[in-house]
Amino acid sequence: MKKLIEGKMYNTETAEEIATWSNSYYSSDFHYCQETLYKTKKGAYFIHGKGGPLSSYAQPSGNGRTGGSDIVALSKDGAFAWLQMHDLIEEAEKEFTDSIEEA
């Protein structure tokens, strides 16, 4: 999938996949949601997400909603926060080594 955001092209085909998260619903479930964090060759981060009609990726369709997908640009801090929010510890350690300190 490709999306142009503020003059910058985000492309899942050419970016590096960092991590994937899913809410564990079946893809046929209306609540299904899956997000993948990517990093472009120039170091920009983005999420490619997809989901069912009751997810945040839903699209209007007639009088209702249908499943959909989208690309959302993230800052470096936003990408790090996304990894932490989804408990993707190994991926966070690999991608953001300099941002993690021992408690």
N, C-alpha and C positions, 0 to 999 in steps of 0.2 A: 504494500500500500504506500502511496505517496501523498504528501500534503504540503502545500506551500503556505508558510506562516511568516508574516512580516518580511517577505522577500527571501526567505530561506527555505530550501527544499529538504524535507524530512522523508527518508525512503527506507522502508524496512528491508528492502532487497540489498542495499549497499551498506547499511549500518551494522555494527557489532551488537549482538544480543548479549545483554548483561545478566538479566534475571527474568523469570516469569512467575507470576502469582495467579492463583485461581481461588474463587470462593468455594470450591469443591462441589458445586451443584453440577448436575448433568447439563450438557450443552443444550438440551431440549427444554430445560427448566426456564421459566420466565425470569427468574432471579439470577440466572447464570451470569458470571462476570469473569473475564480473564484479562490480565494486563501484562505486557512485556516491556521491560525497560531496555532501551537501545542507546548506543553512543555512536554519533556520526564520525566520519574520518577526521573532521575538524574539531572533535571533542564536545559537540553539543549533545545534550541528553533529551530524550523524548520517550513518551509512553505510547504504545499502540494498544488500545483496549477494544474489547468487543463484549457484547452481552445481549441478554434477552430483553423483552419488552418492559420488564420491571427493573432493569438495571440503569445505571447512569449513562449507558450508551444507546438507550432506546431512541428511536426516530419516530416522528409523527407519521401516521398512515391512515388516511381517511378520517374516521371518527375515533380511531384508537392509536395504538403504538405498536411498533414492530421492533425486533432486535436490530442492532446496528454496530458500527465500529467507528473509531476516530483516532486521530493522532493528537497528542497534547505535548507541547514543548515544555521542558523543565530546566530550571537552573541547576548548577552543580549541587547547591544546597538542597534543592527540591528533590533531586535524584537520590541523594544520601538519605534524606528524610523518608522517601518512599520505601527504600530498602529497610530502614529501621522499622517503619510502620508495619511492614509485612514480615518482620522477623527473618529476613534473608541475610543472616549474619555472615555466612561464608562469602557471599557475593559482595557484601559491604566491606569486609576485610580485604578482599582482593582489589576492589575498585577504589576504595577510599582509605588506604593504609595510613596516610598522613593525617587523616581527620579523626582517627580513633586513638584514644589513650586509655591506659589502665585506670580503673577506679581506685 
